[in-house]
Amino acid sequence: MSRRAIVIAAVILAAATILSFRPIYEPDLWYHLAHGREDVSGRLVRTNLFSFTSPDYRQHYTSWLFDSIAYLAFTVVGAVGIQFLQALLIASTLLLLYCACRERAPGWAAVAVLAIGFFVLEPRAIPRPHLVSFAGMAACTLLIERCARARSSRPLLFAIPIVALWSNLHVECVFGVLLIGLFAASELIRPTVLTRRDGVQASVVAIACGIATMANPYGWGLIGYLYENLSVPGMLRIAELAPPYLPDYRAFLFYLALTGLAMIAQPRRIRIWELASAIAFGTFGLMHIRMTPLVLLVTAPLVAGRIASLTMRGVDHRLRKAATTPDRRRQQRQRRRSGKCFLLGADVA
């Protein structure tokens, strides 16, 4: 392992540690641990067990595997075990996102985007199942970036087992399928990084990922669970379903504006799937606080690539100017010495 890789890994671990080993307020953690206790004991929760008003109402609670792991960590190590689990998931997310950015940008640009991303993730860095979705979305983004770089749909095949496992950990695996579907459909309609044949194969993979969301004990229940939760904002006011607000989510709003500016600065380089993903997840983020990290996880490589491109363009322009000016002055002096016309030398300058 190179020295640079060691430094990057150390920085990522430090960031994950800062976000995980700190005082937080998360009452839902005990709800997840209670579910995990039932699941580990062999009684998979299929009803609204912990509601005294409707204990028999069916509940397709798709985060059963995360809750089971969290409960085991809590039982063996205590609260520190939960923090270690959170740090592991956040570190995995940042590492996957760094690798995705490196597919199209140098290391310094990837680090710059992750530095902003640290503050975007911070409000949502709490021990809940959505931490798994952070890593899952970053993994899907990395696979898409590798497809674009290799100009092949083959890397996308890894998304199928990822989504299958993800469906047992958190319901937001459907957003990973959405991201892959947007990429596949865009490349099928108007190929930019894939051939049309690869676009068809990517579309088949996207469909397979959709089917993989049923690879859990609840089957279609995952979709039913998501559909039922869509009606929650109309009945209850839940903080994480409210729109982001200032000053708490200023980092997200700043990053969203930066993403828009990066795309506008080089409009000819925008691909359909990049535009579709930025609009879709940007809209989700503006609607609900809990969706704000997904914008970063989907668009980070795009922003890193644009920052690097625009910066290097300015550097190249300055270098070119600095390199050519002395040459022209030297030519002018040589022409003066040889008795050539002064005006000709001025024209060259």
Secondary structure, 3 states (H helix, E strand, C coil): CCHHHHHHHHHHHHHHHHHHCCCCCCCHHHHHHHHHHHHHCCCCCCECCCCCCCCCCECCCCCHHHHHHHHHHHHHHCHHHHHHHHHHHHHHHHHHHHHHHHCCCCHHHHHHHHHHHHHHHHHHCCCCCHHHHHHHHHHHHHHHHHHHHHCCCHHHHHHHHHHHHHCCCCCCHHHHHHHHHHHHHHHHHCCCCCCHHHHHHHHHHHHHHHHHCCCCCCCCHHHHHHHHHHCHHHHCCCHHHCCCCCCCCHHHHHHHHHHHHHHHHCHHHCCHHHHHHHHHHHHHHHHCHHHHHHHHHHHHHHHHHHHHHHHHHHHHHHHHHHHHHHHHHHHHHHHHHCCCCHHHHHHHC
